[in-house]
Amino acid sequence: MSKVPLTVLGAELLRAELQNLKNVERPSVIAAIAEARSHGDLSENAEYDAAKERQSFVEGRIAEVEGKLSNAQIIDPKLLDAEGRCVFASTVDLEDLESGDEVTYQIVGDDEADIKQGKISIGSPIARALIGKSAGDVAEVQAPGGIREYEILDVKYI
């Protein structure tokens, strides 16, 4: 499995999710299975089936999060020295050259991406177009509605 890039905050969030899954969700599912078993015949027990399905989901998610954390390459943007270039974990101020709108995005890992919080995935078209560029450069992004151009106003490592 290849390295999974994560910001420090993203790694903390995954660790918190793992802690919750192991210490809250898993015991709750085990209790639900025990309760359903106490009702008798398991062949027609919908509660038992639902609890087993939930257990499968929780165990799968635990394995997935543990795998991501074990393969994580945690990058602290404050420690980056990218000489003003857009790199993973950097925060970029952009101006849409067509509309004049200004936006700020942080380039993060796939699990951390949340456009409402201004966090875009490293795999997104806009992030791929920004990587390696500096303030003053223009990035062309292939969007569903055609090519959009963004001028990079500032690159920060915060």
ZAKE-626726 format. One record per atom (N, C-alpha, C): residue number from 1; y, z, x; residue in three letters. Coordinates in steps of 0.02 Angstrom, whole numbers. Example, Ala and Ser with C-alpha at 12.3 -4.5 7.8 and 13.67 -1.06 7.14 Angstrom:
+-----+--------+--------+--------+------+
: pos :      y :      z :      x : code :
+-----+--------+--------+--------+------+
:   1 :   -284 :    390 :    660 :  ALA :
:   1 :   -225 :    390 :    615 :  ALA :
:   1 :   -165 :    390 :    660 :  ALA :
:   2 :   -112 :    354 :    642 :  SER :
:   2 :    -53 :    357 :    684 :  SER :
:   2 :      2 :    394 :    645 :  SER :
+-----+--------+--------+--------+------+
//
This chain:
+-----+--------+--------+--------+------+
: pos :      y :      z :      x : code :
+-----+--------+--------+--------+------+
:   1 :    -59 :      0 :     42 :  MET :
:   1 :      0 :      0 :      0 :  MET :
:   1 :     62 :      0 :     44 :  MET :
:   2 :    111 :    -39 :     26 :  SER :
:   2 :    172 :    -44 :     67 :  SER :
:   2 :    219 :     14 :     54 :  SER :
:   3 :    267 :     21 :     98 :  LYS :
:   3 :    317 :     75 :     91 :  LYS :
:   3 :    359 :     65 :     28 :  LYS :
:   4 :    374 :    120 :     -5 :  VAL :
:   4 :    415 :    118 :    -65 :  VAL :
:   4 :    483 :    148 :    -47 :  VAL :
:   5 :    537 :    107 :    -47 :  PRO :
:   5 :    602 :    135 :    -29 :  PRO :
:   5 :    629 :    179 :    -86 :  PRO :
:   6 :    653 :    237 :    -67 :  LEU :
:   6 :    682 :    285 :   -115 :  LEU :
:   6 :    745 :    316 :    -85 :  LEU :
:   7 :    793 :    331 :   -127 :  THR :
:   7 :    850 :    371 :   -104 :  THR :
:   7 :    827 :    444 :   -105 :  THR :
:   8 :    866 :    487 :    -74 :  VAL :
:   8 :    850 :    558 :    -73 :  VAL :
:   8 :    846 :    585 :   -144 :  VAL :
:   9 :    894 :    566 :   -187 :  LEU :
:   9 :    893 :    588 :   -256 :  LEU :
:   9 :    832 :    562 :   -294 :  LEU :
:  10 :    814 :    499 :   -282 :  GLY :
:  10 :    755 :    471 :   -315 :  GLY :
:  10 :    692 :    508 :   -296 :  GLY :
:  11 :    685 :    527 :   -233 :  ALA :
:  11 :    627 :    565 :   -210 :  ALA :
:  11 :    625 :    634 :   -243 :  ALA :
:  12 :    684 :    666 :   -249 :  GLU :
:  12 :    687 :    731 :   -282 :  GLU :
:  12 :    666 :    726 :   -355 :  GLU :
:  13 :    689 :    673 :   -389 :  LEU :
:  13 :    671 :    664 :   -459 :  LEU :
:  13 :    595 :    653 :   -467 :  LEU :
:  14 :    565 :    614 :   -422 :  LEU :
:  14 :    493 :    603 :   -426 :  LEU :
:  14 :    455 :    668 :   -412 :  LEU :
:  15 :    478 :    708 :   -364 :  ARG :
:  15 :    445 :    772 :   -351 :  ARG :
:  15 :    450 :    818 :   -411 :  ARG :
:  16 :    508 :    819 :   -445 :  ALA :
:  16 :    516 :    860 :   -505 :  ALA :
:  16 :    470 :    836 :   -561 :  ALA :
:  17 :    464 :    771 :   -569 :  GLU :
:  17 :    419 :    744 :   -620 :  GLU :
:  17 :    346 :    764 :   -604 :  GLU :
:  18 :    327 :    759 :   -541 :  LEU :
:  18 :    259 :    777 :   -521 :  LEU :
:  18 :    246 :    851 :   -535 :  LEU :
:  19 :    294 :    893 :   -518 :  GLN :
:  19 :    288 :    965 :   -531 :  GLN :
:  19 :    278 :    978 :   -606 :  GLN :
:  20 :    317 :    944 :   -648 :  ASN :
:  20 :    311 :    952 :   -720 :  ASN :
:  20 :    243 :    928 :   -746 :  ASN :
:  21 :    221 :    871 :   -721 :  LEU :
:  21 :    157 :    844 :   -743 :  LEU :
:  21 :    100 :    892 :   -725 :  LEU :
:  22 :    101 :    920 :   -665 :  LYS :
:  22 :     47 :    963 :   -643 :  LYS :
:  22 :     49 :   1033 :   -674 :  LYS :
:  23 :    110 :   1060 :   -683 :  ASN :
:  23 :    116 :   1129 :   -705 :  ASN :
:  23 :    129 :   1139 :   -779 :  ASN :
:  24 :    149 :   1086 :   -814 :  VAL :
:  24 :    164 :   1092 :   -886 :  VAL :
:  24 :    119 :   1045 :   -927 :  VAL :
:  25 :    122 :    981 :   -911 :  GLU :
:  25 :     85 :    931 :   -951 :  GLU :
:  25 :      9 :    939 :   -945 :  GLU :
:  26 :    -16 :    944 :   -884 :  ARG :
:  26 :    -88 :    949 :   -874 :  ARG :
:  26 :   -118 :   1010 :   -910 :  ARG :
:  27 :    -91 :   1071 :   -901 :  PRO :
:  27 :   -118 :   1129 :   -937 :  PRO :
:  27 :   -114 :   1121 :  -1013 :  PRO :
:  28 :    -60 :   1090 :  -1037 :  SER :
:  28 :    -51 :   1080 :  -1109 :  SER :
:  28 :   -105 :   1034 :  -1136 :  SER :
:  29 :   -122 :    981 :  -1099 :  VAL :
:  29 :   -174 :    934 :  -1120 :  VAL :
:  29 :   -242 :    968 :  -1119 :  VAL :
:  30 :   -255 :   1008 :  -1068 :  ILE :
:  30 :   -319 :   1043 :  -1063 :  ILE :
:  30 :   -327 :   1091 :  -1123 :  ILE :
:  31 :   -273 :   1124 :  -1141 :  ALA :
:  31 :   -276 :   1169 :  -1199 :  ALA :
:  31 :   -288 :   1130 :  -1264 :  ALA :
:  32 :   -256 :   1071 :  -1270 :  ALA :
:  32 :   -265 :   1030 :  -1329 :  ALA :
:  32 :   -337 :   1005 :  -1335 :  ALA :
:  33 :   -368 :    987 :  -1278 :  ILE :
:  33 :   -438 :    965 :  -1279 :  ILE :
:  33 :   -483 :   1023 :  -1299 :  ILE :
:  34 :   -471 :   1081 :  -1272 :  ALA :
:  34 :   -512 :   1140 :  -1289 :  ALA :
:  34 :   -506 :   1156 :  -1364 :  ALA :
:  35 :   -445 :   1151 :  -1390 :  GLU :
:  35 :   -434 :   1164 :  -1462 :  GLU :
:  35 :   -471 :   1113 :  -1504 :  GLU :
:  36 :   -467 :   1050 :  -1485 :  ALA :
:  36 :   -501 :    997 :  -1523 :  ALA :
:  36 :   -576 :   1004 :  -1520 :  ALA :
:  37 :   -603 :   1026 :  -1463 :  ARG :
:  37 :   -675 :   1036 :  -1456 :  ARG :
:  37 :   -699 :   1091 :  -1502 :  ARG :
:  38 :   -657 :   1140 :  -1512 :  SER :
:  38 :   -678 :   1198 :  -1554 :  SER :
:  38 :   -686 :   1178 :  -1627 :  SER :
:  39 :   -661 :   1119 :  -1647 :  HIS :
:  39 :   -668 :   1097 :  -1716 :  HIS :
:  39 :   -735 :   1065 :  -1731 :  HIS :
:  40 :   -778 :   1060 :  -1680 :  GLY :
:  40 :   -845 :   1035 :  -1693 :  GLY :
:  40 :   -855 :    963 :  -1672 :  GLY :
:  41 :   -887 :    924 :  -1716 :  ASP :
:  41 :   -909 :    855 :  -1704 :  ASP :
:  41 :   -854 :    814 :  -1670 :  ASP :
:  42 :   -868 :    791 :  -1608 :  LEU :
:  42 :   -818 :    753 :  -1569 :  LEU :
:  42 :   -818 :    679 :  -1587 :  LEU :
:  43 :   -870 :    654 :  -1619 :  SER :
:  43 :   -875 :    582 :  -1633 :  SER :
:  43 :   -822 :    558 :  -1683 :  SER :
:  44 :   -800 :    602 :  -1727 :  GLU :
:  44 :   -749 :    582 :  -1776 :  GLU :
:  44 :   -689 :    628 :  -1773 :  GLU :
:  45 :   -673 :    651 :  -1713 :  ASN :
:  45 :   -619 :    700 :  -1704 :  ASN :
:  45 :   -558 :    664 :  -1674 :  ASN :
:  46 :   -510 :    648 :  -1718 :  ALA :
:  46 :   -449 :    612 :  -1696 :  ALA :
:  46 :   -408 :    654 :  -1647 :  ALA :
:  47 :   -405 :    719 :  -1657 :  GLU :
:  47 :   -367 :    763 :  -1612 :  GLU :
:  47 :   -396 :    760 :  -1541 :  GLU :
:  48 :   -463 :    760 :  -1537 :  TYR :
:  48 :   -496 :    757 :  -1472 :  TYR :
:  48 :   -481 :    690 :  -1438 :  TYR :
:  49 :   -487 :    636 :  -1476 :  ASP :
:  49 :   -473 :    569 :  -1448 :  ASP :
:  49 :   -401 :    565 :  -1423 :  ASP :
:  50 :   -354 :    590 :  -1462 :  ALA :
:  50 :   -283 :    588 :  -1442 :  ALA :
:  50 :   -271 :    630 :  -1379 :  ALA :
:  51 :   -303 :    688 :  -1376 :  ALA :
:  51 :   -294 :    732 :  -1318 :  ALA :
:  51 :   -324 :    700 :  -1255 :  ALA :
:  52 :   -382 :    668 :  -1262 :  LYS :
:  52 :   -414 :    634 :  -1205 :  LYS :
:  52 :   -370 :    576 :  -1181 :  LYS :
:  53 :   -341 :    540 :  -1229 :  GLU :
:  53 :   -297 :    484 :  -1211 :  GLU :
:  53 :   -235 :    510 :  -1174 :  GLU :
:  54 :   -208 :    564 :  -1198 :  ARG :
:  54 :   -150 :    595 :  -1165 :  ARG :
:  54 :   -168 :    619 :  -1095 :  ARG :
:  55 :   -228 :    647 :  -1089 :  GLN :
:  55 :   -252 :    670 :  -1023 :  GLN :
:  55 :   -257 :    611 :   -975 :  GLN :
:  56 :   -283 :    556 :   -999 :  SER :
:  56 :   -289 :    496 :   -958 :  SER :
:  56 :   -220 :    472 :   -934 :  SER :
:  57 :   -172 :    472 :   -979 :  PHE :
:  57 :   -104 :    452 :   -961 :  PHE :
:  57 :    -74 :    499 :   -908 :  PHE :
:  58 :    -80 :    565 :   -919 :  VAL :
:  58 :    -51 :    614 :   -873 :  VAL :
:  58 :    -83 :    609 :   -804 :  VAL :
:  59 :   -149 :    604 :   -801 :  GLU :
:  59 :   -184 :    598 :   -737 :  GLU :
:  59 :   -165 :    533 :   -701 :  GLU :
:  60 :   -158 :    479 :   -739 :  GLY :
:  60 :   -138 :    416 :   -710 :  GLY :
:  60 :    -68 :    419 :   -681 :  GLY :
:  61 :    -23 :    451 :   -717 :  ARG :
:  61 :     46 :    457 :   -694 :  ARG :
:  61 :     50 :    502 :   -632 :  ARG :
:  62 :     10 :    556 :   -631 :  ILE :
:  62 :      8 :    600 :   -573 :  ILE :
:  62 :    -13 :    560 :   -511 :  ILE :
:  63 :    -66 :    520 :   -519 :  ALA :
:  63 :    -91 :    480 :   -463 :  ALA :
:  63 :    -38 :    429 :   -440 :  ALA :
:  64 :     -3 :    399 :   -489 :  GLU :
:  64 :     48 :    349 :   -473 :  GLU :
:  64 :    106 :    382 :   -434 :  GLU :
:  65 :    131 :    439 :   -459 :  VAL :
:  65 :    187 :    472 :   -426 :  VAL :
:  65 :    167 :    498 :   -357 :  VAL :
:  66 :    107 :    526 :   -351 :  GLU :
:  66 :     84 :    549 :   -286 :  GLU :
:  66 :     79 :    491 :   -237 :  GLU :
:  67 :     56 :    433 :   -261 :  GLY :
:  67 :     51 :    374 :   -218 :  GLY :
:  67 :    119 :    351 :   -195 :  GLY :
:  68 :    167 :    350 :   -240 :  LYS :
:  68 :    235 :    329 :   -222 :  LYS :
:  68 :    266 :    377 :   -172 :  LYS :
:  69 :    256 :    442 :   -183 :  LEU :
:  69 :    285 :    490 :   -137 :  LEU :
:  69 :    252 :    487 :    -68 :  LEU :
:  70 :    186 :    475 :    -66 :  SER :
:  70 :    152 :    473 :     -2 :  SER :
:  70 :    171 :    410 :     37 :  SER :
:  71 :    191 :    357 :      3 :  ASN :
:  71 :    212 :    296 :     36 :  ASN :
:  71 :    288 :    287 :     37 :  ASN :
:  72 :    324 :    340 :     19 :  ALA :
:  72 :    397 :    335 :     14 :  ALA :
:  72 :    430 :    330 :     83 :  ALA :
:  73 :    479 :    288 :     84 :  GLN :
:  73 :    524 :    284 :    142 :  GLN :
:  73 :    591 :    309 :    114 :  GLN :
:  74 :    606 :    372 :    127 :  ILE :
:  74 :    666 :    403 :     98 :  ILE :
:  74 :    726 :    387 :    141 :  ILE :
:  75 :    776 :    358 :    109 :  ILE :
:  75 :    836 :    335 :    144 :  ILE :
:  75 :    897 :    373 :    118 :  ILE :
:  76 :    931 :    407 :    163 :  ASP :
:  76 :    991 :    445 :    146 :  ASP :
:  76 :   1052 :    400 :    162 :  ASP :
:  77 :   1089 :    379 :    110 :  PRO :
:  77 :   1145 :    333 :    123 :  PRO :
:  77 :   1198 :    363 :    170 :  PRO :
:  78 :   1204 :    429 :    172 :  LYS :
:  78 :   1255 :    460 :    215 :  LYS :
:  78 :   1238 :    451 :    289 :  LYS :
:  79 :   1174 :    438 :    304 :  LEU :
:  79 :   1153 :    431 :    373 :  LEU :
:  79 :   1150 :    358 :    396 :  LEU :
:  80 :   1167 :    312 :    351 :  LEU :
:  80 :   1163 :    241 :    367 :  LEU :
:  80 :   1221 :    220 :    412 :  LEU :
:  81 :   1206 :    175 :    458 :  ASP :
:  81 :   1258 :    144 :    499 :  ASP :
:  81 :   1246 :     69 :    495 :  ASP :
:  82 :   1268 :     39 :    440 :  ALA :
:  82 :   1255 :    -32 :    427 :  ALA :
:  82 :   1316 :    -75 :    441 :  ALA :
:  83 :   1366 :    -45 :    473 :  GLU :
:  83 :   1426 :    -82 :    493 :  GLU :
:  83 :   1460 :   -118 :    435 :  GLU :
:  84 :   1462 :    -84 :    377 :  GLY :
:  84 :   1496 :   -112 :    319 :  GLY :
:  84 :   1458 :   -163 :    279 :  GLY :
:  85 :   1394 :   -174 :    295 :  ARG :
:  85 :   1354 :   -222 :    258 :  ARG :
:  85 :   1319 :   -187 :    199 :  ARG :
:  86 :   1303 :   -226 :    148 :  CYS :
:  86 :   1265 :   -202 :     91 :  CYS :
:  86 :   1193 :   -194 :    112 :  CYS :
:  87 :   1166 :   -134 :    105 :  VAL :
:  87 :   1097 :   -119 :    120 :  VAL :
:  87 :   1069 :    -74 :     65 :  VAL :
:  88 :   1004 :    -61 :     68 :  PHE :
:  88 :    973 :    -15 :     20 :  PHE :
:  88 :   1010 :     52 :     22 :  PHE :
:  89 :   1024 :     80 :    -36 :  ALA :
:  89 :   1057 :    145 :    -46 :  ALA :
:  89 :   1133 :    142 :    -40 :  ALA :
:  90 :   1161 :     85 :    -22 :  SER :
:  90 :   1234 :     81 :    -18 :  SER :
:  90 :   1263 :     74 :    -88 :  SER :
:  91 :   1326 :     94 :    -95 :  THR :
:  91 :   1363 :     87 :   -157 :  THR :
:  91 :   1414 :     32 :   -148 :  THR :
:  92 :   1415 :    -15 :   -194 :  VAL :
:  92 :   1455 :    -76 :   -186 :  VAL :
:  92 :   1504 :    -84 :   -244 :  VAL :
:  93 :   1568 :    -94 :   -228 :  ASP :
:  93 :   1618 :   -110 :   -279 :  ASP :
:  93 :   1625 :   -185 :   -282 :  ASP :
:  94 :   1618 :   -213 :   -342 :  LEU :
:  94 :   1619 :   -286 :   -351 :  LEU :
:  94 :   1672 :   -306 :   -402 :  LEU :
:  95 :   1695 :   -368 :   -394 :  GLU :
:  95 :   1739 :   -398 :   -445 :  GLU :
:  95 :   1706 :   -463 :   -467 :  GLU :
:  96 :   1696 :   -469 :   -533 :  ASP :
:  96 :   1670 :   -531 :   -562 :  ASP :
:  96 :   1727 :   -582 :   -558 :  ASP :
:  97 :   1718 :   -636 :   -520 :  LEU :
:  97 :   1772 :   -684 :   -509 :  LEU :
:  97 :   1790 :   -723 :   -572 :  LEU :
:  98 :   1744 :   -727 :   -620 :  GLU :
:  98 :   1758 :   -764 :   -681 :  GLU :
:  98 :   1799 :   -722 :   -730 :  GLU :
:  99 :   1778 :   -659 :   -740 :  SER :
:  99 :   1811 :   -617 :   -790 :  SER :
:  99 :   1862 :   -569 :   -761 :  SER :
: 100 :   1857 :   -555 :   -696 :  GLY :
: 100 :   1903 :   -508 :   -664 :  GLY :
: 100 :   1880 :   -436 :   -672 :  GLY :
: 101 :   1823 :   -425 :   -706 :  ASP :
: 101 :   1798 :   -357 :   -716 :  ASP :
: 101 :   1774 :   -328 :   -649 :  ASP :
: 102 :   1787 :   -262 :   -639 :  GLU :
: 102 :   1764 :   -228 :   -580 :  GLU :
: 102 :   1708 :   -181 :   -599 :  GLU :
: 103 :   1655 :   -181 :   -558 :  VAL :
: 103 :   1597 :   -137 :   -570 :  VAL :
: 103 :   1576 :   -106 :   -503 :  VAL :
: 104 :   1542 :    -50 :   -508 :  THR :
: 104 :   1515 :    -16 :   -449 :  THR :
: 104 :   1441 :     -6 :   -460 :  THR :
: 105 :   1401 :    -26 :   -411 :  TYR :
: 105 :   1329 :    -18 :   -414 :  TYR :
: 105 :   1304 :     15 :   -351 :  TYR :
: 106 :   1251 :     55 :   -358 :  GLN :
: 106 :   1214 :     80 :   -301 :  GLN :
: 106 :   1147 :     43 :   -301 :  GLN :
: 107 :   1126 :     19 :   -243 :  ILE :
: 107 :   1062 :    -17 :   -237 :  ILE :
: 107 :   1008 :     35 :   -223 :  ILE :
: 108 :    960 :     40 :   -270 :  VAL :
: 108 :    908 :     92 :   -266 :  VAL :
: 108 :    839 :     61 :   -275 :  VAL :
: 109 :    788 :    104 :   -272 :  GLY :
: 109 :    719 :     82 :   -282 :  GLY :
: 109 :    705 :     66 :   -355 :  GLY :
: 110 :    649 :     33 :   -368 :  ASP :
: 110 :    631 :     12 :   -436 :  ASP :
: 110 :    628 :     71 :   -484 :  ASP :
: 111 :    601 :    129 :   -463 :  ASP :
: 111 :    594 :    186 :   -508 :  ASP :
: 111 :    660 :    219 :   -525 :  ASP :
: 112 :    710 :    209 :   -484 :  GLU :
: 112 :    775 :    242 :   -494 :  GLU :
: 112 :    824 :    200 :   -533 :  GLU :
: 113 :    810 :    136 :   -540 :  ALA :
: 113 :    859 :     90 :   -571 :  ALA :
: 113 :    877 :    112 :   -642 :  ALA :
: 114 :    942 :    113 :   -655 :  ASP :
: 114 :    969 :    130 :   -721 :  ASP :
: 114 :   1039 :    100 :   -724 :  ASP :
: 115 :   1045 :     43 :   -757 :  ILE :
: 115 :   1109 :      7 :   -758 :  ILE :
: 115 :   1164 :     49 :   -790 :  ILE :
: 116 :   1148 :     92 :   -837 :  LYS :
: 116 :   1199 :    134 :   -869 :  LYS :
: 116 :   1230 :    183 :   -820 :  LYS :
: 117 :   1192 :    202 :   -768 :  GLN :
: 117 :   1217 :    247 :   -717 :  GLN :
: 117 :   1242 :    209 :   -656 :  GLN :
: 118 :   1243 :    142 :   -660 :  GLY :
: 118 :   1268 :    102 :   -605 :  GLY :
: 118 :   1219 :     96 :   -548 :  GLY :
: 119 :   1154 :    103 :   -563 :  LYS :
: 119 :   1102 :     98 :   -511 :  LYS :
: 119 :   1060 :     36 :   -525 :  LYS :
: 120 :   1060 :    -11 :   -476 :  ILE :
: 120 :   1022 :    -72 :   -486 :  ILE :
: 120 :    963 :    -74 :   -436 :  ILE :
: 121 :    909 :   -103 :   -458 :  SER :
: 121 :    848 :   -107 :   -418 :  SER :
: 121 :    858 :   -155 :   -360 :  SER :
: 122 :    828 :   -137 :   -303 :  ILE :
: 122 :    830 :   -179 :   -244 :  ILE :
: 122 :    799 :   -248 :   -258 :  ILE :
: 123 :    756 :   -252 :   -309 :  GLY :
: 123 :    724 :   -315 :   -326 :  GLY :
: 123 :    763 :   -357 :   -376 :  GLY :
: 124 :    819 :   -332 :   -401 :  SER :
: 124 :    858 :   -369 :   -451 :  SER :
: 124 :    894 :   -427 :   -418 :  SER :
: 125 :    908 :   -480 :   -457 :  PRO :
: 125 :    943 :   -538 :   -427 :  PRO :
: 125 :   1010 :   -520 :   -395 :  PRO :
: 126 :   1048 :   -475 :   -427 :  ILE :
: 126 :   1114 :   -459 :   -399 :  ILE :
: 126 :   1107 :   -420 :   -333 :  ILE :
: 127 :   1059 :   -374 :   -330 :  ALA :
: 127 :   1050 :   -337 :   -267 :  ALA :
: 127 :   1026 :   -383 :   -211 :  ALA :
: 128 :    981 :   -428 :   -227 :  ARG :
: 128 :    957 :   -475 :   -176 :  ARG :
: 128 :   1014 :   -519 :   -150 :  ARG :
: 129 :   1061 :   -536 :   -195 :  ALA :
: 129 :   1118 :   -577 :   -175 :  ALA :
: 129 :   1167 :   -537 :   -132 :  ALA :
: 130 :   1170 :   -472 :   -142 :  LEU :
: 130 :   1218 :   -430 :   -105 :  LEU :
: 130 :   1194 :   -409 :    -36 :  LEU :
: 131 :   1129 :   -401 :    -27 :  ILE :
: 131 :   1101 :   -376 :     36 :  ILE :
: 131 :   1127 :   -417 :     95 :  ILE :
: 132 :   1153 :   -382 :    144 :  GLY :
: 132 :   1177 :   -413 :    206 :  GLY :
: 132 :   1249 :   -436 :    204 :  GLY :
: 133 :   1280 :   -434 :    146 :  LYS :
: 133 :   1350 :   -456 :    141 :  LYS :
: 133 :   1397 :   -397 :    153 :  LYS :
: 134 :   1460 :   -412 :    169 :  SER :
: 134 :   1511 :   -361 :    184 :  SER :
: 134 :   1569 :   -368 :    137 :  SER :
: 135 :   1616 :   -320 :    140 :  ALA :
: 135 :   1676 :   -322 :     99 :  ALA :
: 135 :   1713 :   -388 :    113 :  ALA :
: 136 :   1737 :   -421 :     60 :  GLY :
: 136 :   1772 :   -484 :     67 :  GLY :
: 136 :   1728 :   -544 :     55 :  GLY :
: 137 :   1662 :   -535 :     61 :  ASP :
: 137 :   1615 :   -590 :     50 :  ASP :
: 137 :   1607 :   -602 :    -25 :  ASP :
: 138 :   1585 :   -662 :    -42 :  VAL :
: 138 :   1570 :   -680 :   -112 :  VAL :
: 138 :   1495 :   -690 :   -118 :  VAL :
: 139 :   1466 :   -656 :   -168 :  ALA :
: 139 :   1393 :   -662 :   -180 :  ALA :
: 139 :   1383 :   -704 :   -243 :  ALA :
: 140 :   1339 :   -753 :   -237 :  GLU :
: 140 :   1321 :   -794 :   -295 :  GLU :
: 140 :   1256 :   -768 :   -323 :  GLU :
: 141 :   1257 :   -752 :   -388 :  VAL :
: 141 :   1199 :   -723 :   -421 :  VAL :
: 141 :   1175 :   -771 :   -474 :  VAL :
: 142 :   1110 :   -787 :   -471 :  GLN :
: 142 :   1080 :   -830 :   -523 :  GLN :
: 142 :   1065 :   -786 :   -583 :  GLN :
: 143 :   1107 :   -791 :   -635 :  ALA :
: 143 :   1098 :   -752 :   -696 :  ALA :
: 143 :   1069 :   -797 :   -751 :  ALA :
: 144 :   1043 :   -767 :   -804 :  PRO :
: 144 :   1016 :   -808 :   -859 :  PRO :
: 144 :   1067 :   -859 :   -886 :  PRO :
: 145 :   1130 :   -842 :   -885 :  GLY :
: 145 :   1182 :   -886 :   -911 :  GLY :
: 145 :   1211 :   -933 :   -859 :  GLY :
: 146 :   1180 :   -936 :   -801 :  GLY :
: 146 :   1206 :   -979 :   -747 :  GLY :
: 146 :   1226 :   -938 :   -687 :  GLY :
: 147 :   1256 :   -971 :   -638 :  ILE :
: 147 :   1276 :   -937 :   -577 :  ILE :
: 147 :   1340 :   -897 :   -588 :  ILE :
: 148 :   1338 :   -833 :   -567 :  ARG :
: 148 :   1398 :   -790 :   -571 :  ARG :
: 148 :   1418 :   -773 :   -500 :  ARG :
: 149 :   1483 :   -769 :   -489 :  GLU :
: 149 :   1508 :   -752 :   -423 :  GLU :
: 149 :   1542 :   -684 :   -424 :  GLU :
: 150 :   1525 :   -643 :   -374 :  TYR :
: 150 :   1555 :   -577 :   -368 :  TYR :
: 150 :   1585 :   -571 :   -298 :  TYR :
: 151 :   1647 :   -546 :   -295 :  GLU :
: 151 :   1677 :   -531 :   -230 :  GLU :
: 151 :   1663 :   -458 :   -215 :  GLU :
: 152 :   1641 :   -445 :   -155 :  ILE :
: 152 :   1628 :   -377 :   -134 :  ILE :
: 152 :   1693 :   -345 :   -112 :  ILE :
: 153 :   1715 :   -294 :   -148 :  LEU :
: 153 :   1779 :   -261 :   -133 :  LEU :
: 153 :   1770 :   -207 :    -80 :  LEU :
: 154 :   1714 :   -169 :    -85 :  ASP :
: 154 :   1703 :   -114 :    -39 :  ASP :
: 154 :   1629 :    -97 :    -37 :  ASP :
: 155 :   1606 :    -74 :     21 :  VAL :
: 155 :   1537 :    -51 :     29 :  VAL :
: 155 :   1541 :     21 :     55 :  VAL :
: 156 :   1510 :     67 :     19 :  LYS :
: 156 :   1512 :    138 :     38 :  LYS :
: 156 :   1441 :    164 :     48 :  LYS :
: 157 :   1436 :    215 :     89 :  TYR :
: 157 :   1371 :    247 :    102 :  TYR :
: 157 :   1379 :    320 :     82 :  TYR :
: 158 :   1373 :    333 :     17 :  ILE :
: 158 :   1384 :    401 :     -9 :  ILE :
: 158 :   1321 :    427 :    -43 :  ILE :
+-----+--------+--------+--------+------+
//
